[in-house]
Each structure stands twice: as structure tokens, then as C-alpha cells.
């Protein structure tokens, strides 16, 4: 493998990008999880909490300063303008955190559901897009998050509705449809594509 490469693993909710990243981590690669890091950053930053309260809804921050994520998700996933506002509040902090984390790593991966909306597409050398049929994605998220199908479909539509002006020049696809073995797909990309 060549040195100093940052590879995004992306795909919509329920596509299985987290499984791909767990496999990459298990075989020895460093993986930055944007969702979990964003939660940590949001929980620890009084500035971000104040902006969420002021720009999105004061009702999503408890008197103890804890973010009610279910309430926040219900608000932003039903209002595209508020979702974009939340993303703009959090994205720059995540990008700064990723840059610090990335230092000293030769080949590393970043897991993100919103590659283009976050601007991370401009920070990575390659994109691995994990795909799965819509019905498989809905079933996975309903089961995993104990959410009603209607809410899951709303989230998927919200995520999938964004079409970037320009796609990353190097996109490779991993099919995760429960019928295709993932490990050989990942090994194929590692052996043939990271050069």
C-alpha cells in the first residue's frame, strides 16, 4: 500500500458501512467514525450545545446540558433547513478532529454517511461506497434502532435526496446485500485498489 492515504467509507443509513469499517479495524487499519466522534464532540462542547439550542431548538438540550438525540433527530429529519444547520454546526469541528487524529497514520479510513454534505470528499484520496437494496436497508435500521418503518424511510429519503454537484473522482463500490460475502469484497479493494 502507498503511504499517506485517507479513504472514506460511505453509504446511506443501513447500507452496512459500519460492518465494513469493523472488518477494516479487525484486520489492523485505523478507522475514524464520524458519527461517534461527532457525538463526543457535541457532548463536550458547550459552544456547539449553545448553537444547537439557539439555532435549532432549545427543547433538545436538558437543564443538565445533555442533548436529547431522539428529539433532535425528529426535528432535523423533518426539516431540511434545520438538518443543514445542524450539519454546518458540527462538520467543521469533526473535520478539525479528524485532521488531528490522522497525523502519523499512513493508510487510514474515515466512516461517514454524509461525505459530500460534510465536505469530507475534498479531504480523502478515495471513496469506498457501500450499497444495499432499499428494502434491506429499511429492515436493518428498523431492527437495529427499534424504529418504525415510516421514520426509517424518512431518514433514508432525507440522506439520499442530496445529490452533489461533483462526485469524487475515485469511487469504488462494495455490495452489502446479505447475499454477497463482504470480506472478499474488502480484500479485493485492499489488494487491487490501494496502490
C-alpha atoms as one frame of an Amber mdcrd trajectory, in Angstrom:
protein
   0.000   0.000   0.000   1.115   3.527  -0.690   1.610   5.907   2.188  -0.465
   8.826   3.387  -3.870   7.827   2.098  -7.200   8.665   3.665 -10.087   6.604
   2.339 -13.744   7.368   3.015 -16.150   4.507   3.632 -19.599   5.872   2.916
 -23.138   4.791   2.209 -26.603   5.613   3.401 -28.095   4.528   6.699 -28.463
   0.751   6.788 -26.047   0.139   3.904 -23.551  -1.629   6.152 -20.639   0.812
   6.108 -20.115   0.227   9.849 -19.687  -3.504   9.251 -17.115  -2.769   6.555
 -15.285  -0.467   8.970 -15.355  -3.046  11.770 -13.763  -5.546   9.379 -11.106
  -2.992   8.377 -10.405  -2.298  12.034 -10.225  -6.030  12.836  -7.602  -6.566
  10.146  -5.479  -3.744  11.518  -6.483  -0.464   9.869  -7.211   2.780  11.708
 -10.828   3.896  11.230 -12.277   7.254  12.264 -16.034   7.014  12.902 -17.568
  10.418  12.178 -20.856   9.632  13.948 -19.339   8.536  17.250 -16.731  11.316
  17.213 -19.422  13.909  16.385 -21.431  12.723  19.415 -18.388  13.035  21.664
 -17.602  16.495  20.282 -21.230  17.630  20.632 -21.444  16.345  24.211 -18.197
  18.024  25.258 -18.582  21.383  23.500 -20.648  23.994  25.310 -20.371  26.210
  22.226 -21.953  23.557  19.983 -24.733  22.870  22.515 -25.475  26.590  22.766
 -25.666  26.879  18.976 -27.984  23.849  18.737 -30.246  25.362  21.406 -30.217
  28.771  19.762 -30.370  27.819  16.094 -32.398  24.596  16.118 -34.406  24.119
  19.330 -33.854  24.888  22.985 -36.035  21.854  23.811 -33.339  19.368  22.733
 -30.871  20.402  25.463 -31.779  19.417  29.029 -31.170  21.672  32.015 -28.148
  19.430  32.759 -26.741  20.223  29.300 -27.485  16.789  27.797 -28.588  16.566
  24.165 -31.808  14.602  23.594 -30.739  12.925  20.365 -34.125  11.349  19.582
 -35.852  14.711  19.842 -33.091  16.423  17.841 -33.299  13.752  15.110 -37.098
  14.045  14.930 -36.768  17.802  14.410 -33.945  17.880  11.865 -35.011  14.887
   9.791 -38.375  16.534   9.162 -36.913  19.923   8.208 -34.122  20.033   5.636
 -33.126  23.580   6.556 -32.619  22.619  10.211 -30.723  19.461   9.202 -28.374
  21.576   7.104 -27.945  23.979  10.023 -27.074  21.137  12.417 -24.615  19.726
   9.913 -22.909  23.085   9.481 -22.586  23.453  13.259 -20.938  20.055  13.695
 -18.966  19.451  10.463 -16.101  21.881  10.962 -15.446  20.576  14.467 -15.388
  16.998  13.131 -13.030  17.929  10.282 -10.622  19.574  12.739 -10.777  16.499
  14.981 -10.171  14.190  12.002  -7.084  16.166  10.952  -5.574  15.792  14.432
  -6.461  12.079  14.557  -4.999  11.498  11.068  -1.490  12.714  11.938   1.144
   9.995  11.702  -1.092   7.388  10.061  -0.053   6.104   6.650  -3.299   4.481
   5.464  -6.454   5.321   7.362 -10.196   5.162   6.819 -12.984   7.546   7.741
 -16.562   6.299   8.094 -19.171   8.871   7.082 -22.777   8.764   5.938 -22.672
  12.320   4.590 -19.419  12.518   2.670 -20.358  15.395   0.364 -22.556  17.396
   2.736 -19.739  17.422   5.301 -17.067  18.457   2.780 -15.005  15.370   3.637
 -14.986  14.389  -0.048 -12.353  17.115  -0.502 -10.186  15.614   2.261  -9.977
  11.994   1.079  -7.959  10.255  -1.628 -10.530   7.592  -2.419 -14.144   6.667
  -1.645 -15.473   3.206  -0.902 -19.247   3.367  -1.349 -21.185   0.629   0.436
 -24.523  -0.154  -1.197 -27.528  -2.323  -0.353 -31.085  -2.570  -1.691 -33.571
  -0.162  -0.085 -35.695  -2.899   1.485 -32.602  -4.435   3.118 -31.551  -1.042
   4.481 -35.012  -0.354   5.922 -35.185  -3.781   7.551 -31.715  -3.407   9.096
 -32.399   0.029  10.572 -35.867  -0.907  11.869 -34.342  -3.894  13.661 -31.185
  -2.158  14.902 -32.781   1.088  16.106 -36.237  -0.235  17.050 -37.714   2.478
  14.826 -40.962   2.433  12.884 -40.534   1.803   9.165 -42.013   5.220   8.329
 -39.313   7.020  10.338 -36.548   4.915   8.783 -37.783   5.635   5.261 -37.935
   9.359   6.120 -34.276   9.299   7.198 -33.178   7.352   4.128 -35.039   9.726
   1.795 -33.516  12.715   3.600 -29.976  11.317   3.272 -30.388  10.016  -0.271
 -32.020  13.187  -1.613 -28.735  15.081  -1.582 -27.012  14.989  -4.967 -23.533
  16.552  -5.033 -22.549  18.876  -7.851 -19.464  16.776  -8.482 -18.670  13.225
  -7.408 -15.291  12.230  -6.032 -13.001  11.172  -8.928 -12.156   7.808  -7.352
 -15.187   5.822  -6.159 -15.153   2.078  -5.622 -18.259   0.084  -4.704 -18.842
  -2.596  -2.082 -22.121  -4.511  -2.345 -23.558  -5.463   1.051 -26.832  -7.134
   0.155 -26.684 -10.064   2.625 -26.019 -12.392  -0.319 -22.512 -11.193  -1.186
 -19.625 -12.051   1.153 -18.092  -8.821   2.448 -14.582  -9.938   3.351 -13.618
 -10.918  -0.219 -15.005  -7.582  -1.456 -12.874  -5.683   1.072  -9.790  -7.787
   0.358 -10.261  -7.162  -3.370 -10.234  -3.403  -2.824  -7.255  -3.560  -0.497
  -5.214  -5.748  -2.836  -6.190  -4.188  -6.169  -7.129  -0.600  -5.499  -4.901
   0.866  -2.766  -1.674   1.320  -4.675
